[in-house]
Amino acid sequence: MAANTSLGTAKQLADPNYTPPMAQAIPLGIQHILAMFISNVTPAIIVAGAAGFGFGSNSPDFPLMIYMIQMSMLFAGIATLFQTIGFGPVGARLPVVQGTSFAFVPIMIPLVAGKGVDAIAILMGGVVVGGLFHAVLGTFIGRIRFAFPPLVTGLVVLMIGLALIKVGIQYAAGGVPAMGTPEYGSFNNWLVAGVVIVVTLGLKFFSRGMLSVGAVLWGMVVGYLVAWAMGMVSFDGIGRAAAFSAPVPFKFGIEFTAAAIIGMCAMAFVSAVETVGDVSGIARGGANREATDKEIEGATYADGLGSAVAGLFGALPNTSFSQNVGLVAITGVMSRGVVTIGAIILVVCGLIPKVGAIISTIPIEVLGGGVIVMFGMVASAGVSMLSQVKWNRRNLVIFAISLSVGLGLQMEPAALQYLPGTAKLLMVSGLLPAAVLAIVLNLVLPEELPEK
């Protein structure tokens, strides 16, 4: 507690409307950005790679990946301002950090896989409609929370992590474009990815403060330096990137398809429940109280509106970032002013394409080492949620069937070859069928199976 005396009194630190002196508030705001930065830009990199204009693709559309990275930063910052400053009923007015959501990635990959830039218009249609639907959930999210106990939310988060782990291994080995070549899975590739993982673990467990909080980022910085020393880094694109660029409405166009809309709306439920948990966690961790209905509703409105606006400019859906919830609890600083400072930094970065160009110089193997840790943490977060479940036979059966069907369809998509296009796209992620099964079975099965 003594470490916090320069920041303010205990009562002030628990007040969202109190801002510590700028000398402390700015570093605290930067710390929030370090905690979420790589996680925020990674979904855009994965989606661009899946579509075929990402790392290693040699596609003439590669600069559009840089644009998507830029928009990830800009609209994470804008959505965070929706949360911290708010307007009308929109915003929790708490230190809630928004960022590009991993939850939607397993749904987005089948929608764009190998289809190039043209498929992004379909994605954006889903993002906009899904975001508006997400905002509408704010009006009644409190009344449907009963349908999402830890058994359901834990399973969904676990499935998200499992769906993404394959991507991390592919990146560490050299990326999809290197598949089938001698370079894929080479010693050098795994050496670079391994350095990132080892440094990340070392800093996470043997350091404190910003080094520990930003361990993944610093691990990737060290991995980047190793890759640069090995001649794996090219700076050609930085000089060509502009010093300033405004977002472009409908940069990729917009197209509305059933698969994208259904998928995004379904995942909006998951994201909304995650946000409820994050807001509750911030209120408990930072102020030792329960979140109010108004705060939860405002956070959900901001979540959805932030995603819808992002989709108009070519960015992906936003959600609250759980790692920053932990940061509020660790620092004990509940100030929304601190997070507002971090949001402004994100907005500025999003208006400078050179920042996106610098990120695009990161070798895919370095990114692979980072995302192996991140996606593993997503899966382990799901396991942590599941630890709250009472594992009677009923819950074991629900979990077993939902996981078997979801993971099985994800691993063997050819089993769905006779389904119509829209249904197939929604099912191959495994995430939606697992979530729907878990929700339905949890609602219809009696609390205890009869004893023999």
JOURCOR-V361274 format. One record per backbone hydrogen bond with DSSP energy under -0.5 kcal/mol. CO is the residue of the C=O (numbers start at 0). NH is the residue of the N-H. Records with the same first field share a line. If there is no record, write none. Layout:
# JOURCOR-V361274
CO=NH ; NH
This chain:
# JOURCOR-V361274
0=3
1=4
3=6 ; 7
8=12
9=13
11=14
12=333
13=15
14=17
15=335 ; 336
20=23 ; 24
21=25
23=27
24=28
25=29
26=30
27=31
28=32
29=33
30=34
31=35
32=35 ; 36
35=39
36=40
37=41
38=42
40=44
41=45
42=46
43=47
44=48
45=49
46=50
47=51 ; 52 ; 53
49=113
50=115
53=56
58=61
60=63 ; 64
61=64 ; 65
62=66
63=67
64=68
65=69
66=70
67=71
68=72
69=73
70=74
71=75
72=76
73=77
74=78
75=79
76=80
77=81
78=82
79=83
80=84 ; 85
82=92 ; 93
86=89
89=86
93=95
94=96
95=97
96=320
98=318
101=104 ; 105
103=106 ; 107
104=108
105=109
106=110
107=111
108=111 ; 112
111=114
115=118
116=119 ; 120
117=120 ; 121
118=122
119=123
120=124 ; 254
121=125
122=126
123=127
124=128
125=129
126=130
127=131
128=132
129=133
130=134
131=135
132=136
133=137
134=137
135=138
136=139 ; 140
139=142 ; 143
140=143
143=146
144=147
148=151 ; 152
149=153
150=154
151=155
152=156
153=157
154=158
155=159
156=160
157=161
158=162
159=163
160=164
161=165
163=166 ; 167
164=168
165=169
166=170
167=171
168=172
169=173 ; 174
170=173
172=184 ; 185
174=177 ; 178
175=178
177=180 ; 183
180=183
182=185
185=189
186=190
187=191
188=192
189=193
190=194
191=195
192=196
193=197
194=198
195=199
196=200
197=201
198=202
199=203
200=204
201=205
202=206
207=210
208=212
209=213
211=214
213=217
214=218
215=219
216=220
217=221
218=222
219=223
220=224
221=225
222=226
223=227
224=228
225=229
226=231
227=230
234=237 ; 238
235=239
236=240
237=240
241=353
246=248
247=250
249=252
254=256
256=260
257=261
258=262
259=263
260=264
261=265
262=266
263=267
264=268
265=268 ; 269
266=270
267=271
268=272
269=273
270=274
271=275
272=276
273=277
274=278
275=279
276=280
277=281
278=282
279=283
280=284
281=285 ; 286
282=286 ; 288
283=287
291=295
292=296
293=297
294=298
295=299
296=300
297=90 ; 301
298=302
299=303
300=304
301=305
302=306
303=307
304=308
305=309
306=310
307=311
308=311 ; 312
309=312 ; 314
310=313
311=249
316=100
318=98
319=321
320=323 ; 324
321=324 ; 325
322=326
323=327
324=328
325=329
326=330
327=331
331=333
334=338
335=339
336=340
337=341
338=342
339=343
340=344
341=345
342=346
343=347
344=348
345=349
346=350
347=350
348=351
350=244 ; 352
351=354 ; 355
352=356
353=357
354=358
355=359
357=360
358=361
362=365 ; 366
363=367
364=368
365=369
366=370
367=371
368=372
369=373
370=374
371=375
372=376
373=377
374=378
375=379
376=380
377=381
378=382
379=383
380=384
381=385
382=386
384=387
385=388
388=390
389=391
391=395
392=396
393=397
394=398
395=399
396=400
397=401
398=402
399=403
400=404
401=405
402=406
403=407
404=408
405=409
406=410
407=411
411=414
412=415
413=416
415=418
419=423
420=424
421=425
422=426
423=427
426=429
429=433
430=434
431=435
432=436
433=437
434=438
435=439
436=440
437=441
438=442
439=443
440=444
